[in-house]
Amino acid sequence: MEQLKKRSTALLIVLVLILGVSGFKSRITFASYSKAAEAMFYEGVDGASIAADLESKISTAKNLIFIAEKYQKNGFDEITALKQAIESLADADSIKAKESANAKLDENYRISLTYDFRGLNDMIDKSPYHDTVEEYLKQTTGFPASILYRISGVELSRFSGGSQ
């Protein structure tokens, strides 16, 4: 009981409480930034989002397959690879998975209609999502935010852009 009356014990208890509250608050703050960036990816502004642009890329690629298969009845490796890339992008369930599948689709989409993809990639690159991510990154740098960010365990799934 005598130990609780010491100034050093009181300071230690206060320090532990401050660190605990700071860690809890920083986790909540960083989680809200991460959630805002993710919402911007999927919902965008007025429905113009990266997720919608990726859906347009899927549609454009499917149109290319339709046209290619009219001229090549037996199919060929490029069409098969493009179909697999479309399926991967359509099935991707996270921002990281969508980024990877988008890169694979771009790899396999060198046949034609490249300008459509470049236009969509440009729209993705200029999305307000990237500003939201930059704000998130600003909030998680510097002292003590960078330390609290690491401790909080909140991670941002970042989509780098359309033209990789």
Secondary structure, DSSP 8 states (H G I E B T S, - for coil): -GGGGSHHHHHHHHHHHHHHHHHHHHHHHHHHHHHHHHHHHHHTBTTB-HHHHHHHHHHHHHHHHHHHHHH-TT--HHHHHHHHHHHHHHH--SHHHHHHHHHHHHHH--SS-HHHHHHHHHHHHT-HHHHHHHHHHHHTSSTTHHHHHHHHT--------S--
